Amino acid sequence: MTAGAQVDAARRRPGLGRSALFLARSCSVRFAAYYWCGFMVGFAINDSLSLGWALGAIPLWLAYCIGTESVNRIADREADLVNRPERTHLVQEFGWGRMKAACVIAWLVFAAGGAVMLWQEPSPVLAAVLVLDVFIAICYSIGPAFKRRRVLSVIALITPLIMPMVTGWAVHGDLDSLLSPTLPAAAVLAAFSVGLSGIKDITDVEGDEKLDYSSLWIALMGSRSGARVYALVGAPFVVLTAFTSFGQLPWQALLVFPLVAVSTLVVVAAAKADEPEDRGAAREVMHQYTFYFLVLFLAAAVPGTATALVAVIGIGYWLFASRLLHWSGGLTLRHLRLWWGLFSTTRQPAVR
């Protein structure tokens, strides 16, 4: 957008309703489902899940999501002109100044929510976990900028799947419930994330070059080390089997084991995606699969009526937010057709 166009956009700022919609879509608020579901399961681990905590967690994790994503939008302003022009357009319509203000407000809301939790349940462990939540979310994009570092970016991308659960555990948790099932469940989710999270980089190659960053996942898939990625895909299921064998996770957790086939398909498709639309489809399928694996695994690892209800509510919100509150419009039939077409026998791996 030219300087003149930016001035024109500033003169015709959208109303409150459209502004809220632009903010929600550009800040990917569907990912609040990751956080809320994990947080609720953390309470369920200690049999302390209640309606009050469930309702109070909604603004807390929405604020966390907006805070995390807005920092990312601001930090990636230049690269996203190439990687995500449609999302960048939403931010421009909303206003970069407003985005910075929304970022500050979101983190203040999360800090206030954390203070209320500590007032109700004083705990140095909870305080430390909350600080770590904020540190990782902010430093992923700015400061140390973990996302610009090959190994640290992979480690940081583990945290959306495990830290909300650990935060929920920390409110009422003890050592026994930390050792089982919290840490074993976190280990499975961490291993799962390592194998798949790098797929998000396949749509960002051109813009990432502006930041002198190259993805570890893409580098591995494009080398003779590509087999290592497929080994990583199987790792969470090996970890899962080990923990269930030793009784650290319930047998129900093994119900997700057949998903190893889906994980493999997701990686194969991503490796073959060479056109922008194909890459976008492969990335969206990865995001969808990651969420469903997360909620299904959490419900199986901490079985019960409460966690099943959390999964149902989380899935309902995810579907709604993906379709109406996300810049991409969520998973479409066109995405699925493009994704399925990647398995054609004539397609060769595009990541080299």
Secondary structure, DSSP 8 states (H G I E B T S, - for coil): --HHHHHHHHHT---HHHHHHHHHHHTTGGGHHHHHHHHHHHHHHTT---HHHHHHHHHHHHHHHHHHHHHHHHHTHHHHHHH-HHHHHHHHHH-HHHHHHHHHHHHHHHHHHHHHHHHHS--HHHHHHHHHHHHHHHHTTSTT-GGGSHHHHHHHTTHHHHHHHHHHHHHH--HHHIIIIIHHHHHHHHHHHHHHGGGGGGG-HHHHHHTT---HHHHHHTSTTHHHHHHHHHHHHHHHHHHHHTTSS-GGGGGGGGGHHHHHHHHHHHHH--SHHHHHHHHHHHHHHHHHHHHHHHHHHS-SHHHHHHHHHHHHHHHHHHHHSSTT-S--HHHHHHHHHTT-TT------
